[in-house]
Structure formats: structure tokens, C-alpha cells
Amino acid sequence: MELLKFFLIIVAAGTVSALTDYVFTGGWIQKRFTDPAIWRKDHGGKAAFLASLLPFLTCAIFAFTANQLSIRSVHASIKLAIAMWAIGPLPLILTNAAFLKLRWAYATNYAIAWLVKLMIIGVLVGRLLR
């Protein structure tokens, strides 16, 4: 994989998926569908900055894995995205929703956000790794 393509994937997919996180789970959704007792008093600042870097890590690992598996099509990359979602974020979110004070509306949005994020990464990886 060319290094330039790799960084392009990370920057593009990371930026879009960070915005996806905010759309699906940030702002008004967080305030309306979660119990305030589960959130830290100051959930902005340093914590928000560090958390906003994580989608870039997700994109880098996804692109690296797809390259190592020789995935070169959008279809195959999307299949990888769905598999990764079903293996990782989905069970974790459902388990957290079962035991923490997360309303199902928030947990559903959170799970959908992860699926959308991985699909975006999958499409970009499939397009750019050809």
C-alpha cells in the first residue's frame, strides 16, 4: 500500500467518522437519551480531544488490516466493516446498555454510529486501495 494513500484514507475517513460520532451520539442525543449520572461533569476539553483522535486510529487499523488481507474492492471492504462491527462494537454496546444507565435509544444510535463509521471507512478503503 502506498503511504500517501494510507494517510489519505486515515485523514478522510477519520474526519468523516469523527463527525459521524457527533451526529449520532453527541450534542442533543446525549442530553436527551442518557442518564446524567453516567457522565463526568466535564466531558469536554482534554477528554473530548483525546476521544476525537480515536476514529483516526480505527481508520488506520482498518486500512492496515484490509491491506494485509488483500481486500481491494468496496464490496469486500464493506463485508469486513460489517464483520468488525458485529465482532467488536455491537456486543460491547449491547452489554453496556444492559448494565449501565443507557437508554435503548442512545445505545441504538451508538451502535448505528459505529456501523456507519465502519461503512464509511470500508467504502474509502475499497476505493483507494485498488
N, C-alpha and C positions, 0 to 999 in steps of 0.2 A: 504494500500500500504506500502510495506517495505521502510524504509527510505533510505537504500542503493540503491535500485532500482530507487527510486525517484532522488537521486543525480547522479546516473549513467546516467539516461535519460537527466538530465539538462546539465551535462558536455559534454556528447557525442553529443546530438542534438544541444546544444548551440554552440559548437565549429564548427560543420559542417555547421550550418546555418549562423554563422558569416562569414565563408569562402564563402558561397553561396552569401551573400550580396556583398562581394567584387568582386566576379567573374561577377555577373550580373550588378552591378551598380557602382562599383569603378573603379579607375585607368583610363584606356584609354576610357571607355564608357562615364564616367562623363565629360572628357575633350572634347569629340567629339560631344556629343548629348545634351549638355545643354548650356544655355547662361551664360557666366561668371558673368554677373551682379547679378545672384541669389545666388551665393556662397560667403561665407565670405572669406576674404583674407587668413586667416589662418584656414583652415578646417581640420587641423591635430591636433596633440598634445592632449590636455585635452579633447576637444570635440570628437575627434575620439576614445579616450579611453573610455569615458563615453558611446558613441553610441555603441561601441563594446560589452558592457555589456548587452544591451537591448535584444539581441537574447536569452540570458540565462534566462531573466525574461519571455520572451514569452514562452520558453520551460517549465519553472516551472508552469506557469499558465495553459498551455495546458495540461500538465500531471496531475495537480491537478483537472482540470475540467473533464478530461476523467475518472479519478478515481472516482470522485463524481457521474458521470453519469453511472458508472459501465461498461465502454467500455473496453472490454477485447480481441478484435480482431483487426487485421490490417485493415480489410475491414471497420469496424465501425469507427475506428480511422481516416482513410482516409476520410470518409464521414464527420466527424467532422471537419477535416482540410479544406476541400473544403467549408463547410458552414461558418466557421470562416473567410476564405479568402473573400467569397462573401459578408459577412456582414460588415467586417471592412476595410482591406487594399484596396481592389479593388475600392469601391466607393470613398474612400479618395484620392487615386492616380489619378483616372479619374477626380475628381473635381479639384485637384491641377493642373493637366495637362491642364484643360480648362482655368484656370485663371492665372497660373504662367508661366514663361518663360521656360517651359519644352518641349522639342521636344517629339513627339509621340514615337520615337524610344526609348528614355530614359524611358518614362512612361511605355511603354510596357515591357521593361527589368525589371523595378522596380516591376511591377505587377507580372511578371513571377517569379522574385526572391522571392516574398512573397509566391506565391503558392508552389514553390519548397521547401522553408524553412518549411512551414506548413506540406507539404507532408513528408519531412524527419522526422520531429517531430512525425507526425502521425504513420509512419512505426515503429519508435523506441518505441513509447508508446504502440502501438499494440503488438509488440513483447515482450516487457519487462513487461507489466502489466498482462500477462497471469497467 
